[in-house]
């Protein structure tokens, strides 16, 4: 189900937001080697560009715990897709599972930087917390919570522009241009007193 925007809202241009780094082929200075897939001819690196990671840390806070994973101070986590790869993998996961695309865990709301659940993604679980959305363009999201829990999407002024259906729901083509904040499953306006309410305890994603 696609987002239906409030008629009073209009797409906005974000100020200081994360910008996708150069192509992997341009980043050999940031890796010991630039392996090339003999079939596709694409360059693959074993870690994201550090500038890309630093951009997220500056905007999101949190702590980098693996080459492509940032823990978001009890709000969830963020995974970066490696250069040359379509889906994000969790390099902090057990060795035998690192080759698979990371899934959106149960009790989380996940936001993806690209359409069709591709690219970098944030997995969020803390109720009534406004989490910044650092992307523009079209991305995607999944609400993998209980049926009564709905995610709220906020504009730059902290107003609710759209509320998702309860879980499990997803949107493979979601416009991020107007969205500055996401709250699972509900949240206050930026000017309101923030009060946590009970919600599902997160299930370990490992």
C-alpha positions, 0 to 999 in steps of 0.5 A: 500500500502506497502512502497517501499524503495530506493535501496540505503537505508538499514535497520539500528539499532537505537541508543537510542530509546524507548524499550517496558516496561515489561509485565503488570503482572510485574508492580504491583509495579507501580499500586495500584492493578493488576486486572485480566480479568476473561475470558482471565486471562490477567492483566490490568492496568489503566495507563502505566508504568511511565518509559515508559511515561518518555522514550517518554517524554525524546525523544519526549519532550511535556507535559503529559496531561493524564495518557496515552497522551502526547501533542507534543508541537503543533506538535500533540499528542502521545497515549500509549496503556494501558498494556494488551490492544491492541489499544490505548484509549484516557484517556483525551477524554470525559468520554463516549468515553474513552472505544473506540480505539482512531481514527486517526483524519482527517488532521493528519498523524498517526504512530503506534508502531505495525502492524495493527494500534495497540499499541502506536501511534503518530498523527501529523499535523504540515507541514514540521516538522521532527518528530522522530519515536521512534520504530523499527520492523514493525508498521503501519501508516495512512495518513488521510489528503487531497488527495494532501498531502503526508507524507515523511519518512526519514532515520537517515541522514535526507534523504527522503527514501519514500513518501506516496500517498496522503490521505486517505491511510494507510499501516498495515505493515510498516517497522520502522527499517530504519525510523527515521523521519516522516513529514506530508505532506512534509519536508526538509532535516535535514541540510536544513532551515526549512520553514513552508508551508500552510496545513490543519488546524487540526480538534479537535480530541475530 
